[in-house]
Amino acid sequence: MKVRGFTLLEVLIAIFIIGLSFTILLGSYLSGLQAVSKIKEDLSISLLVQRKLSHFFIPSEKDKSHSNLKEDEEKIPFRISKENYKEDLEKVTLTVYPGEEREYQVVTLILKGQENED
């Protein structure tokens, strides 16, 4: 009479394969979470940059649609500088420092007198 069943070696190999699969899946999941976090931060920085640059083109009473970004302004340090580029142009540089020794910089040219002086 033959006894049917799995040997100890087969069970150990199956447990090893299942454990390895879960380890790989968990690593992929954690990488995905980190990517989502970075994308969220990049999006908030992008919106902050857009809002700050809009101050040069949109009168402040129309700028109230961006009021939900006030929290991001307090959390993320930034710097805006203006310099003459040509006779009728100014170069506006917006630098955002989100931390971790990273820096985002946006440079645009505007016509002199076109910006909104707040």
N, C-alpha and C positions, 0 to 999 in steps of 0.2 A: 504494500500500500504506500502510495506516494503522498507526502504532505505538501499541500500547496500553501504558498505564502512568500513573503519577501525575506531575504537574508538581511542580517544586520548591516552588511556592506552596502546593499542597495538602498536601505533606509537612510544611512549616513550620507550617501551620495545625493539622494533626493533632497535631504535637508540642506546640504551644502549649496545645491543649485538654487533652491528657493531663497536661501539667505543671501546669496550673491545677487539674485534678481532684485530682491527688496533693497539691497544696498545701492544698486545702480539706479533704481527708480527714485529712491530718496535723494540721491545726489542730483539727479535731474530736476527734481521738484525744488530743491534748495537753490539750484542755479537759476531756475525760472523765477523764484521769488526775488532773488537779487536783481535780476534783469528788470522785473516789474518795478522794483523800488527805484532803480536808476532812471527808468523811463519816466516815472512819476516826478522825480526830482528835476529831470531835464525839461519836462513839460512846464512845471511851475516856474523854472528859471526863464524859459522861453516866453511865458506869459508876462513875467515881470519885466523882461527886456522890452517886449512889445508895449507894455503900459508906459514904461519910462520914456521910450522913444516917442510915443504918441503925445507926450506933453509938449513936444516941439511943434506939433502940427494940429492938434485938436484943442479948441478952447476948453478951459477947465469945467465949464458947466455941462458940456457934452460928455465929459470923461467919467461921469458917475456910473456908467455901465460896468466899469472895472473895479467897483468898490469892494468886491469880494477878495481882491488880491492884497488888501491891507496887511493881512497876517504874514504873507510871504515877504512883503517889504521889510517887516520888522525882523524876520528870521535870517534873511540873506543879505549880506552887505554888498554894496555896489558903489561905483564911482562913475560920474559923468564928466567928461571934459570936452571943451570946445576950443578949436583953434582955427585961425584963418588958413584956408587952403589955397584959394585964388581970390581974385578981386571981388567976385560976387558970390563965392561959395565959402561955407564953413564946414569943417570936418568935425563931426560929433562922434565921440568914442564912449561907449558904455561898456564898462567892465564889471562883471558879476563874480563874486568870490563865494561859491557854494560850500567851501570847506574841502578838507582832505587834499589840500595843496593843489586844488584845481581852480581854473579861471576860464571864464567865457568872455569873449570880447566881440562886440559888434561895432562896426564902423560904418557910418553913412555920411553922405554929403547933403547939405541943405542950402537953399538959397538964403543969403543974408536977409534978415528982416522977415523971413517966413515963420520962424519959430515962435512959439507962444511963451512969453515971458511971465512966469507965475510969481 
